[in-house]
Amino acid sequence: MEHGWKLDETHLDTYRRDGLVVSPFRLPDARLAAMRQSLEQLLRDNADTAPESLVCPHIPNGPRHDVAAAARWFQYATDPAIVGLVAQVLGPDVILWGSQVFCKPARTGRTIPWHQDGQYWPIRPLATCSVWIALDDATPENGCMRYIPGSHRAGSVFEHRRREGDDLVLFDELDPAAFDATDARDDALEAGQFSLHDIFLIHGSEANRSSRRRAGFVIRYMPATSLFDRSIDRRQDQAGLSFSFSRRPIWLLRGADRAANDFTIGHGEDFAAVPRISDDLQDPRRFPAPRSAHPTPTRARFRSSRGGKLRPET
Ligand SMILES: O=C(O)CCC(=O)C(=O)O
């Protein structure tokens, strides 16, 4: 994709002030088409999982799909053009530690209750920039993300309480006393647009009662000055899915590690063929833009221990 992407001071100020900025750049049509095609495969391969909770399609032990499919999501998540924007807000040392497809089907798409991401994640000190990429148009009608501008600025995680329900994607909900929902702003995006948001931002989204699907792919990056602390492991559950961070693989994408992060855990057999990713991500020859809507799978990057079938993370 475009390697010349750079956020200007106005956009950086918006990120610092509001905790979320809509990127002035958007995915090229060919990339969007490729991602939407990958999404269709992901949904087909995971028909028994809530489509709002397709956690880490970029890793072979994430949702069940073939190794080549995981490699494609990995390419999307490590696109140097996107990582370059993230480095502008996080600093030069960038780790990819997670991703998720939040696909809300028409009419039945579930609510994502108000929360702060920091409530859920084993990163110390808490720091992450999430890039939320719209794979469909995301509007107030189909349940686009909503957020409270500036709510990240306290730099703390407020009280959350447990609320479980079949209509919910996440079960830790922010105490309503912590914020004023009338301040909420819509993160409305056209397909191919994306926004960046901070780990302390208060956000959530309504159920999708419209006749149009709302799918987004979110990529999580942390600065390598923080530790992905697997000892904090707290089992996560989402809409019928249960998973753990204890074996989650992470990658250093740019710069250097400053916090003794472990880049071997979870890379096990499935990752035997995956090179350690580093600054050479910035080499466009390594991640060429797809020439068509059918990018060539990079099979060599992953190897599965079970004849091409992936292990679920749980
Ligand atoms: O997809 C949504 O509406 C919310 C996603 C979210 O909570 C996140 O990316 O942190």
The ligand as an SDF file (V2000), in Angstrom:
LIG
                    3D

 10  9  0  0  0  0  0  0  0  0999 V2000
  -16.4230   -3.1060   16.7330 O   0  0  0  0  0  0  0  0  0  0  0  0
  -16.8660   -2.4220   17.6310 C   0  0  0  0  0  0  0  0  0  0  0  0
  -17.9490   -1.8600   17.5670 O   0  0  0  0  0  0  0  0  0  0  0  0
  -16.0460   -2.1920   18.8920 C   0  0  0  0  0  0  0  0  0  0  0  0
  -14.6750   -2.7000   18.7510 C   0  0  0  0  0  0  0  0  0  0  0  0
  -13.8700   -2.5440   19.9980 C   0  0  0  0  0  0  0  0  0  0  0  0
  -14.3550   -2.5730   21.0880 O   0  0  0  0  0  0  0  0  0  0  0  0
  -12.4290   -2.4000   19.8290 C   0  0  0  0  0  0  0  0  0  0  0  0
  -11.9240   -2.4910   18.7130 O   0  0  0  0  0  0  0  0  0  0  0  0
  -11.7310   -2.1660   20.8390 O   0  0  0  0  0  0  0  0  0  0  0  0
  1  2  2  0
  2  3  1  0
  2  4  1  0
  4  5  1  0
  5  6  1  0
  6  7  2  0
  6  8  1  0
  8  9  2  0
  8 10  1  0
M  END
$$$$
